[in-house]
Each structure stands twice: as structure tokens, then as C-alpha cells.
Amino acid sequence: MPQLLSILHTIFDMGIVLGFMILIHEFGHYAAAKYFGVRVEVFSIGFGKRLLGFTRGETDYRISAIPLGGYVKMSGENPMDKHSDDPGEFLNHPRWQRFVVAIAGPAMNIMLAVALLTGVYMVHYEYPAVLDEPAVVGWVNANTPAEKAGIQKGDRIVQVDDIQNPNWEQVDVKDALSPNQPLKFSILRDGKISEKTLTPEPFGPNQYGSMGWVPQEPSVILTTVEPGMPADKAGLKIGDQILTANGQEIPALEALVQLLNRTKDQPLELIVLRNGQKKNFTVKPTLAPGGASQEVRYRIGIASIPTKVVKLNFADALKRSLSDNKKSSFLILELLRKMAERKVSMKQVDGPIGIGSAVGAAAREDGWSPLLLITAAISLNLGIMNLLPIPILDGGVILLLFIESLMQKEISLPIKERIYQAAFVFLVLFAVMVIYNDLVKTLPGLTRMP
């Protein structure tokens, strides 16, 4: 029953988030169309059969049965329909006005992403402290690309590809988007720089690239102790610093993860520093799900993720939001390019299940910031994806308008019909593939939380 309630809560949260973003997107099209005098016949959240709604003026505002998007139906927008000289029909308007109507939806999603991040940065933005730290290696897992290349604890990454003095966020992004693709690194050790080429290995259900290294941490201080798990039962508390486990120094939490992989359910002898005093604890690991993929493995129920908090004035928050959204937009485009080149797996794209899980996890966290951050990310993705030059999508409409502008005439209706049919088949196949990968990724995968 608790699991069923959790699933229903996740579906509800996802419905609210996606419904709001679809509303914003379609309102962009609607507002632009009304401004230019285009007659809007239907404003729908969802597709298919009309469930409920109301009619005001010339527009039917409705909620439809299939909650996978939405649409604004404008009079005369379908090239295959019979047309007249009615000035309220979409195709009777100048191309530049049709361009504005087409781009208004994605633009609203992008503006929503900027607005949400700006608000979060002004109020309370908490993120892992290591992300903007210099890329100094704190631990290297065995039998990984980093270990095979001779990377050691304390090495500093001073260059990755064309990025000089990267922070850990930049290194992690490069690794994640480059599975099975060689990357050039400059490594600083004892005052000397060596050049190395490492190839990230696909990792986890999303097949992101991984080198097998983790950032240097000043100390392993607990930020999470899960109620009812072995660490909690043994008496560990948030703020405790783990010094050793079974006599082995723990310079990074990943060292404890690797130890648990070897010792499994054997009791773990921990030496912990609490309020300046060393304390001994005996913890017996248990099989339990954990991490983003909820993989069942031996865990004690702790996490150590030191964070920083940002609170900016409006001008600085807006500047940072614009910068971060620009950076994220280029990462989305880079991922799409590498997918087209078959350099990364389709599994890196989340479908409804993956998105729903992320939204549900964010909704369960304390405060509004996590939910607003994931909403901003999804909204930006929705805006960018709709700008792709694929007919049926807004970007496809814009592309055809551009071609017609160059030709100085309309594309013939039979050609447009074939283009839309081919695009529809492509999008259906793409959706089927994404949903299939989504189902595959729900199986237990790798995780990082002990």
C-alpha cells in the first residue's frame, strides 16, 4: 500500500508539473495568435476525446483524455484543409506573423525556465559544494578507466579537451556525454603536468560515461542518516565524521561503497569523530534499495554531500539564470548531436517514467527549490526540443516558413502532406524507443549511495 501511494503521488506531481508547462507552452501560441487576429478554435490540455471544459467566444477551452501534451487549433492552420479568404485563418496571415505564433510556445517554456531559476537563486539555491571546486581527485575506484590510466588520489585535472582549469561540474559533464569516446586530459601531480587520454565507460541505467574517480572531499561528514537503516540503529548522527572502517581510512564516501561491495553483510567497525571525540560503532549492513535507480544491495543508509547555498539579488540571479540556461541549452544540443552520430546511447534520454521519477523524488525533498529546479530543467528541454526542425513540431513549422520565404511561394500541398506523414512516423518511432528504454531503465542498476 505505501508503494502504491508513492506511485500515485508521483503521477499526481508529474501531472501538475507537465500540465503547467504545457499550459504555458500553448498559451504562448494562443496569445500570439489572438494578438494577430487568428481565430483559435480549440485550446486543449491533452489530446483525444474532450473530457471537460467550457466555450468562451470562438474558443473551446478543454481538458482531453490523453495527457501527453496539448495543442492550440487555429482556423485554417492545416494545409490539407479547405481554405477561404477569411482573415481569421492562420495561413492567410503574413509569414512573419506565422513565425511569431510558432516560436511563441517554445519561447514561453524557455522564459519559464529562466524565471524559475532566477526565483530559486534569489531565495535559496543549495547545490553540492564540490561542483565548482577545482577538479582534484579524492578517490579512484578499482578496474576503472582512471585507475587503469594511473590516476591517483590528489591528482588535479588542469585541462579536459579545450577546457582549461575545469571545475568538477565541467569534468562530470564531459565524462557523462562521452561514453566510449577518448578524452584528452592534462594531469598535475607533484608540480609536473602529464598528458593522458582516457575513455569513459558507460555506467548505470542511463549509460552515462564514467571515469571511476570522485572529487576530493575535506572529510566524510554525514549529511543524511536514513531512519530505520543500520547506521541509524547503531547510533550514527548527521554531522558525524567517518575516519576509518574496518581499520581502512575513508577519504571519500566512495571508499566506503567499495568496502561494502567486498564485505557485504559482515559487521562494519567504524571510528567516527563527533564533537571532537572519537567514537566506535559496529554497523551490520543490510540489503536495501537506494540511489536514483533504487538498486537493492548492501547498504548502511548514509550520505555525505556537503552543500553550498546561494542567495542573490535580482540582477545577479537573472544573470546567473540566463548563463546556466544557455549552458544547459548547448548541452541538450550536444547530447542530441551525439545521439544522431550514435556516439551516446538513447538511454540518456528520459521518457515519461524517468521524468516522473525525477519529479516525484524532487517533490519528496524538503522545500520548494528541488521541485522548481526540475520543473525549470524540463521546461527548458521542452522548449529546445520543440524548436528542432522536425515538421509537426514548432521548429518544423519555422523551417518550412523559412524555405517558403526563400522560394517566395508556398510549398505545394502534396509535398507538405508527405513531409508531415514522414515526420509523424519518425516521432512515433522515437516515442516508442524512448518509452521502451524507460521501461528497461526501471530495472535495478548501479547506484552510488551506501
N, C-alpha and C positions, 0 to 999 in steps of 0.2 A: 504493500500500500504506500509506504513512504516514497518508493521509487516511482510509482505511478503518479503521485502528487508532484514529484520533482519534474517528471516529463511534461505533465500538464502545465506546470508553472513556466517551464522553458518555452513551450509552444505559445503560451499567452504573452510572455515577454517578447518573443520573436515577432508575434503578430502585431504588437503595439509598435515596436521599432520599425519593422518593414512597412507597416501601414502608414506610419507618419512620414517616412521617406518617400513612399510612393505618392502620398498626398502632396508633398512639397514639389516633387518632380512634375506631376500632372498639373498642379496649379500654375507652374511656370508656363507650360504650353497654353493653358486656359487663359491666363491673364494676358499673354502676348496676343493670342487670337482675338480676344474680346477688344483689346486696345485697337487692333487694326480693322475691326468690324467684321471679322469672320464669324459666321454663325456656328455656335457649339451646340451639337445635338445631345451628346452624352458626356458626362463626367463620371467615370466609374473607377472604384477601387475594387480590383479583381476582374476576372474575365468570366464569360459564360452567362448562365441564367441570372436574371435580376432577382435578388433576394428581398431588398427593401430600398426605399429612397423616397424622393419627392421631386416634383417638377416645378420649376420656377422660371417663368418667361419661356424661352425657347429651349431650355436645357433640362435634361433628366439627370439629376444627381442620384447616383445609386451605389449600392454595395452588391457585388456579384459573387457567384458561388465559388469560383476558383481563385483562391487568394495568392496568385503568383504574379503580382504586378498590378497594372491598371492601365487605363487609356482615356484619352480625350478624343471623341469622334466629332470631327468638324465637317460641316456640309461640303460635299464635293471634293473631299481630300483624296478619295480613291480614284486613281487614273482610269480604272476599268468601269467606273460608274458613268451613267449618262449625265452629261453636263449641260448647263444653260448659261445665260449671260447674267445670272443673278450675282450681284456684287457681294453677297454674303458667302459665296462659295470660295473655298480655300484656293483652288487653282486659278481663280480669276484675279488674285492679288499679285502684285509685283514679286519677283523672285527674292528681292532683299527682305521683304516682309515675311515671306515663307521661311527664309533662312532664320530670321529672328524667332519666329514661332518654334522652329525645330530645335534651335540651340537653347531656348529658354528653359526647357526641362532639365537637361544636364547642368546648365549654369546654376539653377536653383540648388541642386544637390551639392555642387562644389561650394557655393556660398554657405550652405548649411554646415558643411564640414569646417569651413573657416570660422564661422560664427561659434560653433560648439567648442572648438579648440581654444578660441580666444576666451570664451567664458570660463573654461576649465583652468586655463593659465592664470586668469585673474583671481580665481577663488582658491583652488588647491590642486596642484598637479604633483603627484607623487610617482617617482619612477626609480628603477634600480640605479644605485649610485655608480656602479661600475661602467654604465653605458657611455658616459662622457669622460671617463678616465683614460689616461694613456694605456695602450694595449700591452700590458705586462702580464706574462703567463704565470698563473698561480699553481697550475696542476696540469699534468699530461696523462691521459688515460693510456693504458697498455694496448698494444696492437692497433693503434690508430695512425692516420697519416702523419700527425705531429710527432708521435713517438718514433715512427719509422724514419722520419727525417732528422731525428736527433734534437728536436726541440726540448728544452729543459725549463724547469721552474726558474723564474727570474729573467728569462729572455724577454726582450722588448721588441715588438714589431714596429719598425720605424717606417716601413713602406709596404703597401699591398697594391700591386698593379701601379696605377698612376696616382694613388693617394699617399701623400707624404704625412708622416706622424699621425696615423689614424687613431681614433678612439675605438673603444670596443664595439660600439654600435656600428661603425663603418666596417670593421673587420667581420662582425657577425653577419651583416647583410651580404657582403661579398662571398663569404663561405656558403650561406644559405642558398644563394642564387647560382651557385657554380658547382653542383654535384657532378663528379666525374670530369671536371674541367680543370686543367692545371692553372694555378695562380702563382705569380711571382712575388716573393716576399724578401724584404731586407730585415735581417735579424741582428739586433745589437746585444752582444754578450761580452762582459769584461772590457768594454771600451772598443771592441772590434766589431765591424759590420760584416756579415756573411750573406751571400745571396742564395736563396733556396727556392725551389719550385715544389709546391705541394698541391695535391689533388684531393679536394674534399670528397668524402664518401657519403652516398645517400643514407639518410638517417631518419628513423621514425615513420609514422604513417603518411606524412606529407612529403617524404623523400627530400627534405632539405639537405643541403651539403653540410658536412661536419668535419672538422679537423681533429677533434678529440681533445682540444685544450679548453681550459676555463680561465677566466680572469683572476688576477691576483686579488685576494681579499686581505685586509689588515688583520682580520681574525674571524673565526667562525662563531658569530654571536647569533643565538636563536631569535628569529623574528616570528616564528609560528611553532606552537606546540599543539597538535591536534588532540582535542578532548577524547578520552577513552582509548587512545593509542598507547603502545608500550612506554614511550618516553614520558607521557603524561602520568601514567600509572606509577612509573619509577620515581616521579617527583621532579623531573626537569621543568624549568620555567623559561618563559620569554626573557631574554637578557642574559641567560647563561652562555658562557663561552666554552666551547668544547676544545680541550687541549690535546687529549690523546684518546684513542680507542684501542683496547687490547694492546696497549703499550706503543701503538703506532701514532706518530704525530699527525694531526689533522690540519693541514694548512689551508684546505679548501673543502667545502662540503662534498665535492665530487670524490675526494679521497675516502670519505665515509661510505658513499654509494658503492664504490668499487670493493671496499672491505665487506659490505653486506652481501654483495654478489658472490663472494667466496665463502663466507662463514654461514650464510643462510640463516637458519633458526637457532644457531648457537648463541648463548648469552654473550652480551657485549659489555665489556668493562670500560666505563667512561670515567675520565678525570675531567672535571668541569670547574671553571673559575666563576665563583658567584660572590659579588661584593668584596672582591679582593682575597677570598679564601678558596682554597682547593677543596672540592668535594668529590667523593667516589659514588658512582651509580652503576648498578647492574641492570641492563635492559635486555629483555628477550624479544627479538624481532618476531613479527607475525606476517603472514600472508594477507595483504590488503591492497585494494585498488588505490592508485594515486597518480598525480600528474594530469596533464591535459588529456591523455588517452585513457586514463583510468586503468592502466595495466595492473594486473594482480601480481605482486611479487613481495619479497621480504622487505619490510619497512619498519621504522620505529615511530614515524609520524612527526617529523620536524622539518623546518625550512630555515634557511639563513639568507635573506635577501635584504641587505642594507639599502635604504632608500634615501633619496633627496626630495625635498619639497620646494616647488617653485610657486611664487605668488607675485605676479607682475601687474604694473599699471596697464591701462587700456592700450596705449600706444605700443608698449613693448610686447604685450600679449598678442596684439594683432600682427605685429611684425614677425613674431616667432611662429604664430599660426600660419601665416602666409608662407614662411620659409619651410615649415615642416610639411605642409600640404603640397608645396611644389616638389619637395624631395620625395614624398610618397608617390606623387603622380608619376615621376620619372621611374621610380622603382616598379610601379604597376606596368608601365610601358616596357621596361626592360624584361620583366617576367613574361609578358605576352610575346615579346620578340624571341626570347629564348625558347618559349614553348613552340612557336612557329618553326624555329630552327631545330626543334627536337633535342635541345640541349638540357632541358629540365622536364621533369615528369608532370603530366596533367594532374597528378595527385597534389601538387602545390596549390591547386585551385579548390577552395572550399565551396560546396554546394549548400542546399538548404539545411542538411543535418549539421555540417560543420559550422555554418553561420549560427544556427540555432543554439548549438552547444556553447559557442563563444559568447553569444548574447546572454544565455542562461547563467554561465559562470560569472559574467560581469555583473549581472543583476543580483547575484547572491553575495557579492563583495560589499563591504561597508561603504556607505556614502554613495553619492551620485556620480562621482568622477569616472569610475570604471565603465559604467553603462554609457555615459556621454562620450567617452573616448572610443568605444567600439561602435557606437552609432555614427560618429564622425568618420571613422575608417570605412564603414560600409557605405555611407553616403558618398564619400569620395570615389570609392570603387564603382558605385552605381553610375555616377556622373561620367567618369572616364570611360567605362565600358559602353555606355550609350553613345559616346562620341566616336566609337570605332566605325570605320567606313563600310559598314555592312548594311545593305538595304533591309528595310523594315525597322532597323534601329535609327535613332535620330541622326547619327553620323552618316548613315547611308543616304538619308534624305538630303543632307547637306552636300554630300558628294555628287548626287545626281543634279542638284541645283547648280553646283559649280560647273559640271560638264555641260549642262544646258546653257549656262551663261557663256561658255566658250564657243558653243555651237551657234548661239544666238537663235535657238529654236528648241521646242520641246522634243524630248526623246519619244519615239513612236510608242503607242500603247502596247502592241505585241511584244516589243523588246522589253518594256518595263514589266510586263506580266511575267515574262520568262525570268527576269532578274529577281523579282520578288519571290517567285516559286523556288528558285535555286537558293536564295537566302533563307527562306523558311525551312527548307530541308536541312541546310547547314546548321541553323540554330537548334532545330530539334535534335539532330545528331549530337551536337555539342552538349545540349542539356542532358541527354541520355548518358553521355560519357561522364559528365560531372557528377550526376546523381549516382551512377554506378561506382565511381571512385569514392564518393561519400560513404556509400554502404560498406565498401571494402575497408575504409579507414576507421570504421566503428569497431573493428576487431582489435583485440589488445595489441598495443605497440610499445615502443620504447618510451621511457619516461625518465625524469631527472630528479625527482623528489624522493628522498629516502624515507 
